[in-house]
Amino acid sequence: MKSVIAGLLSVSLAQASWAAPATPVIDVYKSPTCGCCNKWIDHLKANGFGVRSYDTDNVAQHKARLGVPPGYGSCHTAEVGGYVIEGHVPAREIKRLLKDNPRARGLVVPAMPVGSPGMEAGDRKDPYKVFLVNRNGSVRAYAQH
C-alpha cells in the first residue's frame, strides 16, 4: 500500500511540475564592484528567477549588442527569453513582458532611480517609468512606479 501511495504521489508531483511553466534564467552583465546590481539580482531570485551573473569591465558592449537605446542605459544589462532588460526593472514587469511576449527588444529603466529594486533607500521612493524598447529602437512607457 505504501508503494502505491508513494507511486501516486510521485506521478502527481511530476505532473504538477510539468504543468507549471518554469521561470527562465536571466543572464546579467555587471561590473564586478557594483553593489546595487547584486541587490537587483537578489530581487530577481526572491521573485523566482534563476540568475547567471557575469562580471565584466565592459558592460557597454552588451548594451550595444542587445540594442539598448542611447540615453536609456543603467549600471547593468541583462537578457531573458530573447529580450534585453536594462537597469533596475522590477521582476513583475519582466514576468509581464515574458507572458505578453510583445514584438520588442525589451524593457529599460534608465539611470538608477531611488526606490527601484536594488536601489532601496529607506522609505524614499522616487517615481520612475519602465520603458518598452520597440524593435526599431523607439521607446514607449510600459509601467509607472
C-alpha positions as a LaTeX table, in Angstrom:
\begin{tabular}{lrrr}
\hline
Residue & $x$ (\AA) & $y$ (\AA) & $z$ (\AA) \\
\hline
Met1 & 0.00 & 0.00 & 0.00 \\
Lys2 & 2.84 & 2.40 & 0.88 \\
Ser3 & 4.47 & 1.82 & $-2.50$ \\
Val4 & 1.18 & 2.54 & $-4.31$ \\
Ile5 & 0.73 & 5.80 & $-2.41$ \\
Ala6 & 4.37 & 6.75 & $-3.00$ \\
Gly7 & 3.95 & 5.98 & $-6.71$ \\
Leu8 & 0.79 & 8.08 & $-6.99$ \\
Leu9 & 2.44 & 10.91 & $-5.09$ \\
Ser10 & 5.50 & 10.91 & $-7.38$ \\
Val11 & 3.28 & 10.89 & $-10.50$ \\
Ser12 & 1.19 & 13.71 & $-9.06$ \\
Leu13 & 4.30 & 15.78 & $-8.25$ \\
Ala14 & 5.76 & 15.11 & $-11.70$ \\
Gln15 & 2.53 & 16.27 & $-13.34$ \\
Ala16 & 2.43 & 19.39 & $-11.18$ \\
Ser17 & 6.00 & 20.33 & $-12.08$ \\
Trp18 & 5.35 & 19.58 & $-15.75$ \\
Ala19 & 2.23 & 21.78 & $-15.77$ \\
Ala20 & 3.87 & 24.75 & $-14.07$ \\
Pro21 & 5.99 & 26.76 & $-16.51$ \\
Ala22 & 9.49 & 27.36 & $-15.23$ \\
Thr23 & 10.65 & 30.93 & $-14.87$ \\
Pro24 & 13.54 & 31.38 & $-17.30$ \\
Val25 & 17.06 & 32.14 & $-16.26$ \\
Ile26 & 18.22 & 35.74 & $-16.60$ \\
Asp27 & 21.80 & 36.43 & $-17.71$ \\
Val28 & 23.09 & 39.59 & $-16.01$ \\
Tyr29 & 26.16 & 41.52 & $-17.19$ \\
Lys30 & 27.51 & 43.83 & $-14.49$ \\
Ser31 & 30.58 & 45.48 & $-13.06$ \\
Pro32 & 32.35 & 43.30 & $-10.50$ \\
Thr33 & 32.22 & 46.13 & $-7.95$ \\
Cys34 & 28.58 & 47.26 & $-8.24$ \\
Gly35 & 26.58 & 46.61 & $-5.08$ \\
Cys36 & 23.20 & 47.72 & $-6.42$ \\
Cys37 & 23.50 & 45.18 & $-9.26$ \\
Asn38 & 23.84 & 42.44 & $-6.67$ \\
Lys39 & 20.79 & 43.77 & $-4.82$ \\
Trp40 & 18.80 & 43.68 & $-8.09$ \\
Ile41 & 19.93 & 40.08 & $-8.61$ \\
Asp42 & 18.69 & 39.28 & $-5.09$ \\
His43 & 15.33 & 40.86 & $-6.03$ \\
Leu44 & 15.10 & 38.63 & $-9.11$ \\
Lys45 & 15.92 & 35.49 & $-7.11$ \\
Ala46 & 13.37 & 36.42 & $-4.43$ \\
Asn47 & 10.79 & 36.60 & $-7.23$ \\
Gly48 & 11.52 & 33.14 & $-8.58$ \\
Phe49 & 14.05 & 33.82 & $-11.32$ \\
Gly50 & 17.23 & 31.86 & $-11.80$ \\
Val51 & 20.18 & 34.18 & $-12.42$ \\
Arg52 & 23.53 & 33.73 & $-14.11$ \\
Ser53 & 25.73 & 36.70 & $-13.28$ \\
Tyr54 & 28.73 & 37.73 & $-15.38$ \\
Asp55 & 31.23 & 40.26 & $-14.07$ \\
Thr56 & 32.66 & 42.37 & $-16.87$ \\
Asp57 & 34.63 & 45.57 & $-17.22$ \\
Asn58 & 32.79 & 46.31 & $-20.48$ \\
Val59 & 29.03 & 46.29 & $-19.87$ \\
Ala60 & 28.70 & 48.76 & $-22.76$ \\
Gln61 & 29.45 & 46.03 & $-25.31$ \\
His62 & 26.42 & 44.07 & $-24.05$ \\
Lys63 & 24.22 & 47.19 & $-24.17$ \\
Ala64 & 25.24 & 47.71 & $-27.81$ \\
Arg65 & 24.85 & 44.02 & $-28.72$ \\
Leu66 & 21.34 & 43.87 & $-27.22$ \\
Gly67 & 20.15 & 47.23 & $-28.60$ \\
Val68 & 19.79 & 49.46 & $-25.55$ \\
Pro69 & 18.97 & 52.91 & $-26.99$ \\
Pro70 & 21.42 & 55.74 & $-26.23$ \\
Gly71 & 20.36 & 57.66 & $-23.12$ \\
Tyr72 & 18.43 & 54.70 & $-21.66$ \\
Gly73 & 21.34 & 52.90 & $-20.01$ \\
Ser74 & 21.91 & 51.97 & $-16.41$ \\
Cys75 & 24.55 & 50.09 & $-14.44$ \\
His76 & 23.74 & 46.54 & $-15.60$ \\
Thr77 & 22.32 & 44.83 & $-18.65$ \\
Ala78 & 20.51 & 41.50 & $-18.76$ \\
Glu79 & 18.81 & 39.20 & $-21.21$ \\
Val80 & 16.00 & 36.73 & $-20.79$ \\
Gly81 & 13.75 & 34.96 & $-23.26$ \\
Gly82 & 15.23 & 36.87 & $-26.19$ \\
Tyr83 & 14.65 & 40.26 & $-24.52$ \\
Val84 & 17.05 & 42.86 & $-23.16$ \\
Ile85 & 16.43 & 44.04 & $-19.60$ \\
Glu86 & 18.34 & 47.22 & $-18.81$ \\
Gly87 & 18.67 & 48.63 & $-15.33$ \\
His88 & 16.53 & 48.22 & $-12.24$ \\
Val89 & 13.42 & 46.74 & $-13.88$ \\
Pro90 & 11.04 & 45.19 & $-11.32$ \\
Ala91 & 10.61 & 41.41 & $-11.58$ \\
Arg92 & 6.84 & 41.74 & $-12.03$ \\
Glu93 & 7.37 & 43.79 & $-15.20$ \\
Ile94 & 9.79 & 41.16 & $-16.54$ \\
Lys95 & 7.21 & 38.45 & $-15.84$ \\
Arg96 & 4.55 & 40.53 & $-17.61$ \\
Leu97 & 6.87 & 41.01 & $-20.61$ \\
Leu98 & 7.52 & 37.28 & $-20.85$ \\
Lys99 & 3.79 & 36.49 & $-20.52$ \\
Asp100 & 2.65 & 39.10 & $-23.08$ \\
Asn101 & 5.55 & 38.30 & $-25.44$ \\
Pro102 & 5.41 & 41.58 & $-27.43$ \\
Arg103 & 7.42 & 42.09 & $-30.62$ \\
Ala104 & 10.03 & 44.29 & $-28.95$ \\
Arg105 & 13.66 & 44.41 & $-27.87$ \\
Gly106 & 12.84 & 44.53 & $-24.16$ \\
Leu107 & 12.50 & 46.76 & $-21.11$ \\
Val108 & 14.63 & 49.58 & $-19.71$ \\
Val109 & 14.72 & 51.67 & $-16.56$ \\
Pro110 & 17.17 & 54.47 & $-17.33$ \\
Ala111 & 19.64 & 55.69 & $-14.72$ \\
Met112 & 19.25 & 54.34 & $-11.19$ \\
Pro113 & 16.01 & 55.63 & $-9.62$ \\
Val114 & 15.89 & 55.59 & $-5.83$ \\
Gly115 & 13.32 & 53.07 & $-4.64$ \\
Ser116 & 13.57 & 50.79 & $-7.68$ \\
Pro117 & 14.61 & 47.17 & $-6.99$ \\
Gly118 & 18.22 & 47.22 & $-5.86$ \\
Met119 & 18.16 & 50.97 & $-5.23$ \\
Glu120 & 16.19 & 50.98 & $-1.99$ \\
Ala121 & 16.95 & 53.85 & 0.40 \\
Gly122 & 14.71 & 53.57 & 3.45 \\
Asp123 & 11.22 & 54.90 & 2.78 \\
Arg124 & 12.29 & 57.08 & $-0.16$ \\
Lys125 & 10.77 & 56.02 & $-3.47$ \\
Asp126 & 11.21 & 58.37 & $-6.39$ \\
Pro127 & 8.69 & 57.91 & $-9.21$ \\
Tyr128 & 10.10 & 56.24 & $-12.32$ \\
Lys129 & 8.98 & 54.64 & $-15.56$ \\
Val130 & 9.74 & 51.32 & $-17.15$ \\
Phe131 & 10.01 & 51.72 & $-20.93$ \\
Leu132 & 9.38 & 49.16 & $-23.65$ \\
Val133 & 12.01 & 49.30 & $-26.38$ \\
Asn134 & 10.44 & 48.59 & $-29.75$ \\
Arg135 & 12.33 & 46.67 & $-32.41$ \\
Asn136 & 13.11 & 49.89 & $-34.28$ \\
Gly137 & 14.75 & 51.34 & $-31.14$ \\
Ser138 & 11.96 & 53.72 & $-30.24$ \\
Val139 & 10.62 & 53.60 & $-26.69$ \\
Arg140 & 7.24 & 53.96 & $-25.03$ \\
Ala141 & 6.07 & 53.88 & $-21.43$ \\
Tyr142 & 5.31 & 50.37 & $-20.22$ \\
Ala143 & 4.75 & 50.89 & $-16.49$ \\
Gln144 & 4.86 & 53.68 & $-13.91$ \\
His145 & 6.19 & 53.16 & $-10.39$ \\
\hline
\end{tabular}
